[in-house]
Amino acid sequence: MTLKQRITDDMKAAMRAKDGARLAAIRLLLAAVKQREIDERAELGDAGVVAVVDKLIKQRRDSHAQYLAAGRHDLAEQEQFEADLLSAYLPQRLTDAEIDALVRQALADTAAAGARDMGRVMAWLKPHLAGRADMTDVSARVKTALTGT
């Protein structure tokens, strides 16, 4: 079963259970997937759907922080609920040791020598880590490895 089919099945289950909050979050996800398919004029595979889910989770976390700063705890809770629900569709996260091993492998495979090679290393890592690690954290690790600081 594809990830998109699993999401559709979860939407149907939420409809049957009359779970409005869950249904709204899943519909939001399916709408984002459909929009990306329309934009790219191609049906998304699991990797494309994971990228959409990852983007939506990042948006939810940013909104959550902004709502908390503004004192809107009700809206912050809604954003946190949606982020948690969407996280179920991501593959299992990698451990720090696994991420470090992939960073070392990327550095070796791309023959990166300094900070100017960061883009090449990140381009190598992105397909290997999509949805399985926070790319901001990975970027910081790569920068540290390249600059030695």
N, C-alpha and C positions, 0 to 999 in steps of 0.2 A: 504494500500500500504506500502510495506516495504521501509526502507531507501535506500537500494540498488536499488530498482526499481525506486525510486524517482530520484536518482542520474543518472541512465540510461536514464530516460525520459528527465532530464535536459541536458544530453549530446546530445540527439537527437534534442532537441530544439536549442541548440547552433550550431549544424551542419546545421540545416535549416536556421538559422539566419546568418550563415557564420561568427560567432563571434570566431575568431581564438584563442584569448587569453583565453577566457572562456572555449572553447573546450579543449585546452591543459591542463588547470588546472583540469578539470573534468576527462579527460583521465588519468592524473597522479593519481588522487584519485582512480579511478577504477582499475588501474594497481596495486596500493598498496593493495587494498582489495583482488584482485585476487591472488597476491603473498602471502598474509597472509593465504588465503584459501588453497593454495597449500602447504604451510609450515605446516599448522595444519591438512591437509587432511580432512577438514570438511567445510561446507558452513557456513559463518558467519551470525549471526543474527544481529539485530539492535545494540545491545550492542557491538558486535565485530567491526562493521563498525564505531560506534562512537569512539571507542578506536583508530582505524586507523586514523580517521579524526583528533582527538585530537593530536596524535603524529605528523601528517603532519603539523598541525598549529604551534605546538611548534618548529618544524624544520624551518618553514618559519619565525617565529619571531626571532629565533637565527640568521638565515642568514641575515635578514633585519638589525639587529643591527651590524653585521659584515660588511655588505656592506656600511652602513652609516659611520662606523669608517674608512673604506678604501676610502671614498669619491666617491663611485660608486652609485650615486643617482638613475641612471636609473635601475640598478639591484635591488636596495632597493625598488623602486616603484613596480617592478614586484612581488617581494616577498610579499609586503604588499597587493597587489591586490589578490594574491592567498590565503593569510591568510584570508582576508575578505570574499572571495568567499566560502572558506571551512567552515568558521564560520556559514554559513547559514544552514549547515547540523547538527549542534550540537543542543541538546535540550536547552531549555531556561535556562540561568544561574541562580543560586540560589543567594539570597540576603545574605548579611553578617549575618543578624539575623538568617536566615535559616541554614547557615553553622555552626554558633555557637551552635544552638540547636542540630544539628546532632553530633557535637563534644562532647557536654555534654552527649548526649545519648550514644555515643560510649564509653566514659569514664565509664559511669555507667554499661553498658552491659558487658564490658570486665573486670570490676573491676580493672582498671589500677591504680597503686599506685605511679609509678615513671617513670623516663625517660627510664628505661629498658623495660617498657611495650609499648613503642612507636610503635614498629612493629606490635604488636597485634591490637592496636587501628587503625593504618593506614590500616591494612588488613580488618578490619571491615568497615571502611569508604569508601574504594576504590569502591566497587560495588554500594554504595549509591550515590556517587558523580561523577561517571565516566562521563566526558564530560560536567558536570554541574558546575564545580568549578575548579580553578587552584590548582592542588594538591600541588604545592610548597607553596602556601599561606596556604593551609589547614595544611600542615606539620608544618609550623611555629606556627599556632594557637594551634595545639596539643602539641607541645613542650612547648609553653608558659603555657598551662593549666597544663601540667604534672610537670614542674619545678617551676612554680610560678613566672617566671621572664619575 
